Amino acid sequence: MVEKRGDAPVLLYDGVCGFCNKTVQMILGQDRRGELRFAALQSDYGLSVVERHPELRGLDTVVFVERAAGVEHVHVRSEAALRVAAYLGGFWKLFLAARLVPRVVRDYLYDLFARNRYRLFGRYDTCLLPPAEVRSRFLDGEEGSRQ
């Protein structure tokens, strides 16, 4: 069953991060269902999610947003990455074995990488415009959100 656009999971990412942008492009290529939506943390949609979830204020991390039984849930850091792996399925589910590692350790390693991502992979001055063929999967305003 295809989810309605407003119920599809959304991945919030750092729109100016080179690694993050390359990862989104990789996910787009691997997403067989074509349901996952994307939004930069810096976008109106990303800011609206942070507004609805005050615990996200001040965080500079990947966020996986999903709805279950009409309730919006957010997952951050390593858990967000593992949610993406579970969503993609197939080979990617092997990464779910990382859940055997305590979250505090996973998140420490995630944060260590995140602190160095600009130095290792570069930083853009502005968020990149997605290619035309996948632009409909990117949210930039309140589109796709329900309060």
N, C-alpha and C positions, 0 to 999 in steps of 0.2 A: 504494500500500500504506500503510495507516495504521500509524504507529509505536505500539508499546506505550508506555503512559504513562511507564514508567521510562526509555525511550530517547528520548523527546521532548526537544527543546532547551528550555532554561530561561533566562529572562532575569531576572537579579538587578538590582534597582533600589533606589534610596534611597526607602524607604517613607514618609519624612516630607517629601519634596521635592514641592512643588506641580507643578513642570514634569515631574518624573519620573512622577507619578501621572497627569497629563493625557496624557503620551506613551503610557503603558501602555493607557489607555482608547482612544487613537487606534489603537494596534496591534491591540487586540481587535476594533475595528471593521473593520480592513483584512485581518485574518487569514482568508483563504478556506479554508485547510486546517483551522484550529482545533486545531492540534497544539501550538503554542508554549505553554509553561507559564511562570508568573511566581512570583517570591518576592522579598520585601523582603530587602535585605542584613541587616537587623536580625532577621529571622525565624530560627527554629531551622534551617531548611533552608539559608538563606544563610550562617549561621555554620558549618554543617557543611561547606559547600563551601570556605570559607576555611580551615577546619581541615585539609581534604585537600590544599589548595594554599597552602602557606605564603607563596608570592610575593604573595598577595593581602592579607596582613596589613597593616593600616594604610592600605590603598587605600580611597578613598571614590569609587567610580566604577561605572558600569554594567558588568556582567559577563555575557557570553553563554556558557552552558555547553552543550556538546554531547558526544555519545559517538560514537566511530568505532572500529570493530573492537574494541569492549569497553573502550576507553580513554577516560577523561573528559578533555576539553580545555576550557580556559577562555580567553576572549578579552576584553580590557578596552579601555576608552576608545573611541577612534575605530574600532578594528577590531570591537569589540562592536556598535557602531551600524551598521557596514557589514554585519555578519553578519545583523542584523535586516532590513536592506534587501534583502539577497540572499534571505533566507527569505520575505519578503513577495512578492517577485517583481513582475511587471508594471512599472508606472511607477516603483516604488521602486528598481528595478535601475539607473536612471539615476544614482543617487547612488554607484554603484560606481566611477564615473569618478574619484571622490576618491582612489582607490588610486593614481592617477598622482602624487599629492602624497606626498612622503616621510612615513612614519609619524611621525617626530619632529616634523614641522611640524603634521600633523593632530592629534597628541596635545597639542601646545602650545596650539592653538586650542581643543581640547576642554577642556583644563584651565582655560584662561582663562574659558570660559563656565561651567564647573562651579563655579569659585570664586565666581561672582556669581549662581548660580541661586536661592539663597534670597532674596537682595535683590530680584531681578527677578520671581520667581514665588511667593514665600512659602514658609513652612515650617509643617508641622503639628506638634502636640505629640506625636501618636502616629501609627502607621501606619494608613491608612484601610482600612476593611473593604470588600472588593470587592462589587459588586452581586450579589445572589443568583443571577442567571442565568448568571454567569461564575465564580462562586466555586470551582467544581470545577477550574478551570484554575490556581488559586493554591495553591502548596505552602507549608506552614508548619512542617512537621516533617521527619523523615527520608524522608517519602513521596517516591517518585520517585528516590531516590538508591540507588546500589549502590556498595559499596566494593571 
